[in-house]
Amino acid sequence: MPYIFLALVIILLVAVILARALRFRAPSVQVEPGLPIQIDVERAAQHLAAAIRIPTISFGENSPVEQDAFHALHRKLEEMYPRLHRSLEKIPVNDYSLVYRWAGSQPDLDPILLLAHQDVVPADPTTWGDWGQPPFSGAIHDGYIWGRGTLDCKNQLIGTLEAAETLLEKGFHPQRTVLFAFGHDEEIGGQNGAEKITCWMKDQDIRVEAVLDEGGAVLKGGFPGIEGLAAVIGTVEKGHIDVRLHVTATAGHASTPPRQTAVGILSKAITRIEANPMPAHLDQVLPMFRGLGENLPFTYRIIFANQWLFSGILRKILEDNPQMNASIRTSIAATIIHGGIKENILPREVYANLNIRLLPGDSIDDVLNHLRSVIRDDRVKITLTGNCRNEASPVSPTDVPAFEILKASIGRTYGDIPTTPYLMLGGSDARYYAAVSSHIYRFSPMVLTSEELDSVHGINERTRVDDFANNVRFFIDLILNWSAPFI
């Protein structure tokens, strides 16, 4: 009898596990056919290439703005999009950032906002010989548009304006006002661009229904066990701080060192930090895997749907992948160590920089308290540095019309592919707009392989001409549907 009872318990447990796995999916979104609007693919490619040739580079927080380059880009936009510049109100912000207002026929509806940034990171001159085409050539070669900004993120800027120009040529007039906002310093923090634009919007008492910025993409081979394409939409992004660990000790001759040198004290602190990471939390990754649903290998669905039973296994799986590990905890990375001036002199001062990306739920104070408790050494001074001191952003909802319409636009552009929310590990201008909207999403309409993803801020950044055409088609579809009243 006890064996029969045990067998029944096991059968019931297996049934519950399997049932939960079968139900582990996000609600589907009905995708209606879109309007067949033709675009000029060659014109769009040439326009992106022209923008790439203007080196609007952000070199660093304390470097001056490349004034001539940004003004040249603004003139080029006026030249390429004459109808848009006749029809929309152009509002310069803080000299180099731009806002365009496309007035809707129903001004009582809150506007939508499409973001991009004008600036790009430099291309290391020592790597130029490794590029297939020069990084600011804007060359169109072998079916690709080449250069810095083709993926991050002049493609987003030109794609939105190309879509607007095309719609204006077709006589389209939005019901809901459409805003475009293009900051000029996203690559160095956005304090003089996006933050100033947000201040302007607050002064104008503008409340935004939905925001789209760069972020996720359509990934090819981006998830283990999933063949084909999968789209990820950022609904939240991690916070960011830099912390300096600073140790001061007695200088002297290296032939008579103390029991612990300044370098030794600092090294021990870093070792303790790496051995004691911040606690893991699965809250932000579960919605992503739920969105992938039946496209996941069934073994994964069993584990993710039953974390009450397999939480240890699940955590181990995620921790073994650096990107997944960064998605479940606040990451702390030592990036700079400095100290010493000569081989036989004990340094008086040494310091290290910690680059820290905060998971939602972990505050800056939580991180600083964690560092103090782990290091346990008053000789190591812990201070915040730099201008970027950002808590994690609020999480935008996925059960609202704005998100469902966004998913549908992705479906009409890229076909029936899994589309899911995710936690964005890097930073973007989008975080500033939480002051004017609760529905902020991060998606870049492009298909990326792992190799192409590595070219962002790297070597051989480029985008396929046909993929950029889909970028424009996506923004046409999104503007058409986001600018209508939400049901």
C-alpha positions in Angstrom: 0.0 0.0 0.0 2.7 2.6 0.9 4.3 1.9 -2.5 1.1 2.5 -4.3 0.7 5.8 -2.5 4.2 6.8 -3.3 3.7 5.9 -7.0 0.5 8.0 -7.1 2.4 11.0 -5.5 5.1 10.7 -8.1 2.6 10.4 -11.0 0.8 13.5 -9.7 4.0 15.4 -9.3 5.1 14.6 -12.9 1.7 15.6 -14.2 1.9 19.0 -12.4 5.4 19.6 -13.7 4.4 18.7 -17.3 1.2 20.7 -17.2 3.0 23.8 -15.9 5.6 23.4 -18.7 2.9 23.2 -21.4 1.3 26.4 -20.1 4.6 28.2 -19.9 4.0 30.8 -22.7 2.9 34.4 -23.1 -0.5 35.3 -24.5 -0.4 35.5 -28.3 -1.0 38.8 -30.1 -3.3 38.8 -33.2 -1.4 40.2 -36.2 -3.6 41.8 -38.8 -2.1 42.4 -42.3 -0.5 45.9 -42.7 -0.9 48.4 -45.5 1.3 47.7 -48.5 3.3 50.9 -48.6 6.2 50.9 -51.1 9.5 52.4 -50.1 12.5 53.6 -52.1 15.1 51.1 -50.9 18.0 52.8 -52.8 17.1 56.2 -51.5 17.0 55.0 -47.9 20.4 53.3 -48.2 22.0 56.4 -49.7 20.5 58.5 -47.0 21.9 56.3 -44.2 25.3 56.2 -46.0 25.3 60.0 -46.2 24.7 60.3 -42.4 27.5 57.8 -41.7 30.0 60.0 -43.6 29.5 62.8 -41.1 31.6 61.9 -38.0 29.4 63.0 -35.1 31.7 61.4 -32.6 31.4 61.6 -28.8 34.9 61.2 -27.5 34.4 61.5 -23.8 32.6 63.3 -21.0 35.1 66.2 -20.9 35.7 66.5 -24.6 34.2 69.4 -26.5 31.2 68.7 -28.8 32.2 68.3 -32.5 30.1 71.3 -33.5 30.9 71.3 -37.2 29.9 67.7 -37.6 26.6 68.0 -35.8 25.7 71.1 -37.7 26.6 69.4 -40.9 24.3 66.5 -40.0 21.5 68.8 -39.3 21.9 70.5 -42.7 22.1 67.1 -44.4 18.8 66.0 -42.7 17.1 69.2 -44.1 18.5 68.4 -47.5 17.4 64.7 -47.5 13.9 65.2 -45.9 12.5 68.4 -47.4 8.8 67.5 -47.0 9.3 66.6 -43.4 11.1 69.9 -42.7 8.3 71.8 -44.3 5.5 69.9 -42.5 6.9 69.3 -39.0 7.9 71.7 -36.3 11.7 71.5 -35.6 12.8 72.4 -32.1 16.6 72.5 -31.3 17.4 71.7 -27.7 20.7 72.7 -26.1 22.1 73.6 -29.5 22.8 70.1 -30.9 19.8 67.9 -29.9 16.7 67.9 -32.1 13.0 67.4 -31.5 10.5 67.2 -34.3 6.7 67.6 -33.7 4.3 66.1 -36.2 1.0 67.5 -35.0 -1.9 65.1 -34.9 -5.5 65.8 -35.8 -6.7 64.8 -32.2 -4.6 67.0 -29.9 -6.4 65.6 -26.9 -4.5 62.3 -27.4 -1.1 62.0 -25.6 1.7 61.9 -28.3 4.0 59.0 -29.1 7.8 59.5 -29.1 10.4 57.9 -31.2 14.0 58.2 -30.0 17.5 57.8 -31.5 20.8 59.5 -30.9 23.0 61.4 -33.4 26.4 60.6 -31.8 28.6 57.6 -32.4 31.6 56.2 -30.6 35.1 56.6 -32.2 36.7 53.9 -34.3 40.1 53.1 -32.9 42.7 54.3 -35.6 44.8 51.2 -34.9 42.0 49.0 -36.2 41.1 50.8 -39.4 43.2 48.4 -41.4 41.0 45.5 -40.1 37.8 47.1 -41.5 36.4 45.8 -44.8 35.5 49.4 -45.6 36.7 52.5 -43.8 34.6 53.2 -40.7 33.2 56.6 -41.8 33.1 55.9 -45.5 29.3 55.1 -45.7 30.3 52.7 -48.4 27.6 50.5 -50.0 29.4 47.3 -50.9 28.5 43.7 -51.2 24.9 44.4 -50.1 25.9 46.2 -46.9 26.1 49.8 -45.7 29.4 50.2 -43.9 30.4 52.4 -41.1 30.1 53.6 -37.5 26.5 54.2 -36.7 24.9 51.7 -39.1 23.9 49.7 -36.1 24.2 52.2 -33.2 22.2 54.1 -34.0 22.0 56.4 -37.1 20.1 53.5 -38.6 17.3 54.2 -36.1 17.5 58.0 -36.7 17.4 57.7 -40.5 14.9 54.9 -40.4 12.3 57.0 -38.5 12.8 60.1 -40.7 12.7 58.0 -43.8 9.4 56.4 -42.7 8.0 59.9 -41.9 9.0 61.3 -45.2 7.5 58.3 -47.0 4.2 58.7 -45.1 4.1 62.4 -45.8 4.6 61.7 -49.5 1.6 59.4 -49.4 -0.5 62.1 -47.7 -0.7 60.5 -44.3 -1.8 62.6 -41.4 -1.6 61.2 -37.8 -4.4 61.3 -35.4 -2.1 61.3 -32.4 0.8 63.7 -32.4 4.2 62.1 -33.3 7.4 63.3 -31.6 10.9 62.5 -32.7 13.8 63.2 -30.3 17.4 62.9 -31.2 19.9 63.5 -28.5 23.6 64.3 -29.3 25.5 62.7 -26.4 24.0 59.3 -25.6 27.4 57.6 -25.9 28.7 59.6 -23.0 25.7 59.6 -20.7 23.0 61.8 -22.3 23.0 64.5 -19.7 23.2 67.3 -22.2 20.9 65.7 -24.8 18.1 63.4 -23.7 18.0 64.8 -20.1 17.6 68.4 -21.5 14.9 67.2 -23.9 13.0 65.6 -21.0 13.3 68.9 -19.1 11.9 70.7 -22.1 9.0 68.2 -22.3 8.2 68.7 -18.6 8.3 72.5 -19.1 5.8 72.0 -22.0 3.6 69.8 -19.8 3.9 67.0 -22.3 2.9 63.5 -21.2 3.8 60.7 -23.7 1.6 57.7 -24.3 4.5 55.4 -25.5 8.2 55.7 -26.2 10.5 53.6 -28.4 14.2 53.8 -28.3 17.1 51.6 -29.4 17.7 48.4 -27.5 16.6 44.9 -28.4 16.6 43.5 -31.9 15.7 40.5 -33.9 18.4 37.9 -33.0 19.5 35.1 -35.2 20.7 32.2 -33.1 20.6 34.3 -30.0 19.0 31.6 -27.7 20.2 28.0 -27.1 17.9 25.5 -28.8 15.9 28.1 -30.8 16.4 27.9 -34.5 15.6 30.9 -36.6 14.8 34.4 -35.4 13.5 35.7 -32.1 12.8 39.4 -31.3 13.6 40.9 -27.8 12.0 44.2 -26.6 13.7 46.0 -23.7 11.1 46.8 -21.0 13.7 47.8 -18.4 17.4 48.7 -18.3 20.0 48.2 -15.6 21.3 51.1 -13.6 24.9 52.2 -13.8 27.5 53.6 -11.4 31.3 53.6 -11.2 33.0 53.2 -7.8 36.6 53.9 -6.9 38.4 51.7 -4.4 41.3 53.8 -3.0 44.1 52.7 -0.7 46.8 54.9 0.8 49.9 53.4 2.5 53.4 54.3 3.4 55.7 54.7 0.5 59.2 53.3 0.6 61.8 51.0 -0.9 60.5 47.7 -2.3 63.4 45.8 -0.6 61.8 46.3 2.8 58.0 45.9 2.3 55.4 45.9 5.1 53.4 42.7 5.6 50.7 44.2 3.3 51.4 46.8 0.6 48.8 49.1 -0.9 48.7 46.9 -3.9 48.1 43.8 -1.7 45.3 45.5 0.2 43.6 46.6 -3.0 44.0 43.2 -4.6 42.5 41.4 -1.6 39.5 43.7 -1.8 38.9 42.9 -5.4 39.3 39.2 -4.8 36.7 39.3 -2.1 34.3 41.2 -4.3 34.6 38.6 -7.1 34.2 35.8 -4.7 31.0 37.3 -3.2 28.8 38.6 -6.0 25.5 40.3 -5.4 22.5 38.0 -4.8 20.8 36.6 -7.9 17.1 37.3 -8.7 15.2 35.6 -11.5 12.4 38.2 -11.7 13.6 39.9 -14.9 14.5 36.8 -16.9 11.4 34.7 -16.4 9.2 37.0 -18.5 11.7 36.7 -21.4 11.7 33.0 -21.3 8.0 32.9 -20.9 7.7 35.0 -24.1 9.8 32.5 -26.0 7.3 29.8 -24.8 6.9 26.8 -27.0 9.9 27.8 -29.0 12.1 26.8 -26.1 13.4 23.2 -25.8 10.9 21.3 -23.7 13.5 20.6 -21.0 14.0 24.3 -20.5 10.3 24.8 -20.3 10.1 22.2 -17.6 12.8 23.9 -15.6 11.6 27.5 -16.1 7.9 26.7 -15.4 8.8 24.8 -12.2 11.4 26.9 -10.5 9.8 26.0 -7.1 11.4 22.6 -7.7 14.4 23.4 -10.0 15.5 26.8 -8.8 19.0 25.5 -8.0 19.4 23.9 -11.4 18.0 27.0 -13.1 20.3 29.4 -11.3 23.3 27.2 -12.2 22.3 27.2 -15.9 22.0 31.0 -16.0 25.2 31.7 -14.0 27.3 29.6 -16.4 26.4 32.1 -19.2 28.0 35.5 -18.7 25.1 37.4 -20.4 22.5 35.4 -18.5 24.4 35.9 -15.2 24.4 39.6 -15.8 20.6 39.4 -16.3 20.0 37.9 -12.8 22.2 40.0 -10.6 23.9 43.4 -10.2 27.3 42.9 -11.9 30.5 44.4 -10.5 33.6 44.4 -12.8 37.0 45.8 -12.0 38.0 47.7 -15.1 41.0 49.9 -14.2 43.8 49.5 -11.7 46.4 52.2 -11.2 49.3 52.6 -8.8 53.1 52.8 -8.7 55.7 54.7 -10.6 58.8 52.5 -10.6 59.6 48.8 -10.1 61.4 49.2 -6.8 59.3 51.8 -5.1 56.3 51.0 -2.9 53.4 53.1 -4.1 51.8 55.5 -1.7 48.4 55.4 -3.4 46.6 52.8 -5.6 43.1 52.7 -6.8 40.7 50.6 -8.9 37.6 51.4 -10.8 34.5 49.2 -10.5 32.0 49.4 -13.3 28.6 48.4 -11.7 25.3 47.6 -13.5 22.4 47.6 -11.1 19.6 45.0 -11.4 16.1 46.4 -10.8 15.4 46.0 -7.0 19.1 46.7 -6.1 19.7 50.4 -5.2 22.9 52.3 -5.2 22.9 52.3 -1.4 22.4 48.5 -1.5 25.5 48.1 -3.7 27.7 50.4 -1.5 26.6 48.5 1.6 27.4 45.2 -0.1 30.9 46.4 -1.0 31.6 47.5 2.6 30.4 44.2 4.0 32.4 42.1 1.6 35.7 44.1 1.7 35.6 44.5 5.5 38.7 46.7 5.5 38.5 50.4 6.5 41.8 51.0 4.7 39.9 50.7 1.4 38.0 53.9 0.7 34.8 53.4 -1.4 33.6 56.5 -3.3 31.2 57.1 -6.2 32.9 58.6 -9.3 31.8 60.0 -12.7 28.6 61.7 -13.8 26.6 58.5 -14.4 24.8 57.6 -11.2 21.6 55.9 -12.4 19.3 53.6 -10.5 17.7 50.8 -12.6 14.8 52.1 -14.7 11.1 51.4 -13.9 9.7 48.2 -15.6 7.3 49.0 -18.5 4.2 46.9 -18.7 3.6 44.3 -21.4 -0.2 43.9 -20.9 -1.1 47.3 -22.5 -2.0 48.2 -26.1 1.3 50.0 -26.8 3.3 46.8 -26.2 0.8 44.6 -28.1 0.9 47.0 -31.1 4.7 47.1 -31.0 4.7 43.3 -31.1 2.3 43.3 -34.0 4.5 45.7 -36.0 7.4 43.4 -35.5 5.3 40.5 -36.7 4.2 42.3 -39.8 7.8 43.2 -40.6 9.7 40.0 -39.7 7.0 37.3 -39.9 5.7 34.9 -37.3 8.6 34.9 -34.9 8.7 34.7 -31.0 8.8 38.2 -29.5 9.5 38.7 -25.8 10.4 41.3 -23.2 13.9 41.4 -21.8 16.2 43.3 -19.4 18.6 45.6 -21.3 22.0 45.3 -19.8 23.5 48.5 -21.2 22.2 52.0 -20.9 20.2 54.2 -23.3 18.6 57.6 -23.5 15.3 56.0 -22.7 15.9 56.0 -19.0 15.4 59.8 -18.9 11.9 59.6 -20.4 10.5 57.8 -17.4 9.7 61.3 -16.2 7.1 61.8 -19.0 5.9 58.2 -19.8 5.2 54.9 -18.2 5.3 52.9 -21.4 9.0 52.9 -22.5 10.3 50.2 -24.9 13.7 49.5 -26.4 13.8 47.9 -29.8 16.0 48.4 -32.9 14.5 47.0 -36.1 17.4 44.9 -37.4 18.4 41.3 -37.7 21.6 40.5 -35.9 23.9 37.5 -35.8 26.3 37.1 -32.9 29.1 38.3 -35.2 27.1 41.5 -36.2 26.3 42.1 -32.5 30.0 42.1 -31.8 30.6 44.8 -34.4 28.6 47.4 -32.3 31.3 49.6 -30.9 33.8 47.2 -32.6 35.2 46.5 -36.0 33.3 46.2 -39.3 30.0 47.7 -38.1 27.6 47.4 -41.0 24.0 46.7 -41.9 22.5 44.9 -44.8 20.7 47.1 -47.3 17.6 44.8 -47.3 17.6 44.8 -43.5 17.7 48.5 -43.4 14.7 48.5 -45.8 12.8 46.4 -43.2 13.9 49.0 -40.6 12.0 51.7 -42.6 9.0 49.4 -43.2 8.8 48.7 -39.4 8.7 52.4 -38.5 6.1 53.1 -41.2 3.9 50.3 -39.7 4.5 51.5 -36.1 3.8 55.2 -36.8 0.6 54.2 -38.6 -0.6 52.1 -35.7 0.8 53.9 -32.6 -0.5 57.3 -33.9 -4.1 56.0 -34.0 -6.3 56.0 -30.9 -5.5 52.9 -28.8 -8.5 50.6 -28.3 
